[in-house]
Amino acid sequence: MPELPEVEVVARGLRARVLGHTVRGAQLRASALRWPLPADLSGVLAGRRVERIDRRGKYLLLHFGHGTLIVHLGMSGSLRFLERWEPPQRHDHVDIGFGHGWLRLHDPRRFGALLWHDAAQGPVAAHPLLARLGVEPLEGGFDGGLLHRGCRGRRVAIKQLLLAGQVVVGVGNIYASESLFRAGIRPTTRAARLSAARCEALAQAIRATLALAIERGGSTLRDFTGADGQSGYFQLECLVYGRQGEPCRRCGAPIRMAHHQQRATYWCPGCQR
């Protein structure tokens, strides 16, 4: 699943390609992904200019003067800008046309979403999909103190708390494992047991890990590509994720892996106590 760094990479690519440009029309080749697609998408967007492009957690927000297009890439989706027309392939569900190219949504598993939030319905931040998301980890409001307050009284494992997205948003499976390793915290540690100092170390590790992943273009484990069709390379620098049985790059102990709530968790038994 594309996580925060991958979605941020797409957002930056889209700003370079469609920000300030006017939509000519749109074509739908499916009636629904995870939820129904806006049936009159072309009528809603035609003649309107993309005024701003944001990211909230794993959601892309394309702002127009009269509303916002909310996009989620699901498990295997991509949003790619085509400078030259390419015949649509299977799972190419949506095209949004501009004067200089096309924005194409591809989603083989149809777990993604493309929704229209009309400005008359109020601020997009109040949309049910966005309203309860936690603090953005790369913004100023996220630090060890906020994380420590969010951990108080929580008996859940710290990795599960990170994945839930209610304290801090967008720290998905890959980056939770990597951040916990950098902070020297075992993923199964109860959140309530973490001291303020360890929470500060974890907050710094999360910020550093996500920033590096964005710099490397995200992680491409299967088929993720940015808006320009390029793959990411962070997976080549993972310290624990995907390295089960390999020696830890710090202490040499074999990296371990276990499944927690149907997700693979990687850690070093020597460095994470």
C-alpha positions in Angstrom: 0.0 0.0 0.0 1.4 3.5 -0.8 2.2 5.1 2.5 2.8 8.7 3.4 6.2 9.1 1.6 4.8 7.6 -1.6 1.7 9.9 -1.5 3.9 12.9 -0.8 6.1 12.0 -3.8 2.9 11.9 -5.9 1.7 15.2 -4.5 5.0 16.9 -5.3 4.9 15.4 -8.8 1.4 16.6 -9.4 2.2 20.1 -8.3 4.9 20.3 -10.9 2.6 19.0 -13.7 -1.0 20.2 -13.1 -1.0 23.0 -10.5 -2.5 26.1 -12.0 -3.8 24.2 -15.1 -7.4 24.0 -16.2 -9.3 20.7 -16.6 -10.8 20.1 -20.1 -12.8 17.1 -19.1 -12.8 13.6 -17.5 -13.6 10.1 -18.4 -14.7 7.3 -16.1 -14.3 3.6 -17.1 -15.8 2.2 -13.9 -18.7 3.2 -11.7 -16.9 2.6 -8.4 -13.7 1.8 -6.7 -13.9 1.4 -2.9 -16.9 3.8 -3.1 -18.9 5.1 -6.1 -17.1 7.5 -8.4 -18.6 10.9 -9.0 -20.8 10.2 -12.0 -20.7 13.7 -13.4 -16.9 14.2 -12.8 -16.4 15.7 -16.2 -19.2 18.3 -15.7 -17.9 19.1 -12.2 -14.3 19.7 -13.2 -14.4 20.9 -16.8 -13.2 24.5 -17.1 -12.0 24.6 -13.5 -8.4 25.3 -12.5 -6.3 23.3 -10.0 -5.7 25.9 -7.3 -3.8 23.9 -4.7 -2.6 20.3 -4.1 -2.2 19.0 -0.6 -1.7 15.7 1.2 -3.4 14.7 4.4 -2.1 11.4 5.7 -2.4 9.1 2.8 -5.0 11.2 1.0 -4.3 13.5 -2.0 -6.4 16.7 -2.1 -6.7 18.5 -5.4 -8.4 21.9 -4.6 -10.6 23.7 -7.1 -12.4 26.9 -6.4 -15.7 25.1 -5.8 -14.6 22.0 -4.1 -11.9 19.4 -3.5 -11.1 16.1 -5.2 -10.1 13.5 -2.6 -7.9 10.7 -3.8 -6.7 7.6 -2.0 -4.4 5.1 -3.8 -5.6 2.1 -1.9 -3.5 -1.0 -1.9 -2.0 -0.8 -5.4 -3.2 2.4 -7.1 -1.2 5.0 -8.9 -1.9 8.5 -10.2 0.3 9.2 -13.2 0.5 12.2 -15.5 0.8 11.4 -19.2 2.3 14.0 -21.6 1.3 11.9 -24.6 -1.9 9.9 -25.0 -1.6 6.2 -24.2 -4.5 3.8 -24.9 -6.0 2.8 -21.5 -5.2 -0.6 -20.2 -7.1 -2.8 -17.8 -7.5 -1.1 -14.4 -7.1 2.4 -15.9 -10.3 3.7 -14.4 -10.2 7.5 -14.6 -8.6 10.0 -16.9 -8.7 13.8 -16.2 -7.7 15.8 -19.3 -5.7 19.0 -19.4 -4.5 21.0 -22.3 -1.0 19.6 -21.9 -1.8 16.0 -20.9 -3.8 13.6 -18.9 -3.9 12.5 -15.3 -4.7 8.8 -15.1 -5.8 6.8 -12.1 -4.8 3.1 -12.2 -6.1 0.7 -9.5 -5.9 -3.1 -10.0 -7.5 -4.0 -6.7 -10.0 -1.2 -6.6 -9.4 -0.4 -2.9 -8.6 3.2 -3.7 -11.0 6.1 -3.8 -11.8 9.2 -5.8 -14.4 11.4 -4.2 -15.8 14.9 -4.7 -16.2 17.2 -1.7 -18.3 20.3 -2.7 -17.2 23.6 -1.0 -20.9 24.1 -0.1 -20.6 21.1 2.3 -18.0 23.0 4.4 -14.2 22.7 4.9 -12.7 19.5 3.4 -10.8 19.0 6.7 -14.2 18.1 8.3 -14.9 15.3 5.7 -15.5 12.0 7.6 -12.4 10.4 6.0 -10.1 13.3 7.2 -11.7 14.7 10.4 -10.2 12.1 12.9 -6.7 11.8 11.4 -3.8 12.5 13.8 -1.1 15.1 13.6 1.1 15.2 10.5 4.5 13.8 11.4 6.5 16.2 9.2 4.8 19.4 10.5 5.6 21.4 13.6 2.9 20.1 15.8 4.5 16.6 16.0 7.1 16.0 18.7 8.0 13.6 21.5 5.7 15.4 23.9 2.6 14.9 21.7 3.6 11.3 21.2 4.1 10.7 24.9 0.7 12.2 25.7 -0.9 9.9 23.1 0.8 6.9 24.6 -0.4 7.5 28.2 -2.7 4.7 29.4 -2.5 2.8 26.1 -2.0 -0.9 26.6 -1.7 -1.5 22.8 1.7 -2.2 21.2 3.5 0.9 20.1 3.6 -0.2 16.5 -0.2 -0.7 16.5 -0.6 2.7 17.9 1.5 4.2 15.1 -0.5 2.4 12.5 -3.9 3.4 13.8 -3.2 7.0 12.7 -5.1 8.7 15.5 -2.1 10.1 17.3 0.2 10.6 14.3 -1.0 10.0 10.8 0.6 8.3 7.9 3.3 6.2 9.6 2.5 2.9 7.7 3.9 -0.5 8.2 7.3 -0.1 6.5 8.1 3.2 8.2 6.8 2.1 11.6 9.2 -0.8 11.6 12.1 1.3 10.4 11.4 4.2 12.8 11.1 1.8 15.8 14.5 0.3 14.9 16.1 3.7 14.6 14.7 4.6 18.1 15.8 1.2 19.6 12.2 0.3 20.6 10.8 -3.2 20.2 7.5 -3.0 18.2 5.6 -5.1 20.8 6.4 -2.7 23.6 3.2 -1.4 25.2 2.8 2.3 24.3 2.1 3.2 28.0 5.5 2.0 29.0 7.4 4.4 26.9 9.1 7.3 28.8 9.1 10.9 27.5 12.7 10.4 26.5 12.0 7.3 24.4 9.0 9.0 22.8 11.2 12.0 21.8 13.7 9.5 20.3 10.9 7.8 18.4 9.4 11.1 17.1 12.8 12.1 15.8 13.2 8.7 14.2 9.8 9.0 12.5 10.6 12.4 11.1 14.1 11.3 9.9 12.8 8.0 8.3 9.9 9.7 6.5 12.1 12.5 5.2 14.7 10.1 3.9 12.0 8.0 2.2 10.6 11.0 0.4 14.1 12.0 -0.7 14.5 8.5 -2.2 11.2 8.6 -4.0 9.3 6.3 -1.6 9.4 2.5 -1.6 8.5 0.3 -4.5 7.8 -3.2 -3.2 5.5 -4.2 -6.1 4.2 -1.6 -8.5 4.3 1.9 -6.9 5.3 4.7 -9.2 5.2 8.5 -8.8 3.3 10.9 -11.0 6.2 10.7 -13.6 6.0 6.8 -13.6 9.3 6.4 -11.8 9.8 3.9 -9.0 11.1 4.6 -5.5 14.3 3.4 -3.9 13.9 3.6 -0.2 13.4 -0.2 0.1 17.1 -0.6 -0.9 18.1 1.2 2.3 15.7 -0.5 4.8 17.5 -1.5 8.0 15.0 -4.1 9.1 11.9 -4.2 6.9 12.1 -7.2 4.5 15.4 -8.4 5.9 14.2 -11.4 7.9 17.2 -13.7 8.8 19.8 -11.2 7.5 22.4 -9.8 9.9 21.6 -6.4 11.6 23.7 -3.7 10.1 24.5 -2.4 13.5 25.0 -5.4 15.8 25.0 -8.4 13.4 22.1 -10.3 15.1 19.6 -11.9 12.7 16.6 -9.7 11.9 13.4 -11.3 13.1 9.9 -11.2 11.6 6.5 -11.9 13.0 2.9 -11.3 11.9 0.9 -9.0 14.2 -2.7 -8.4 13.2 -2.0 -9.7 9.7 1.0 -7.4 9.1 4.6 -8.3 9.0 6.7 -6.7 11.7 10.5 -6.7 11.5 12.9 -6.0 14.4 16.4 -6.6 15.7 16.5 -8.5 19.0 19.9 -7.0 19.8 19.2 -3.3 19.1 15.5 -3.2 20.1 14.9 -4.2 23.7 
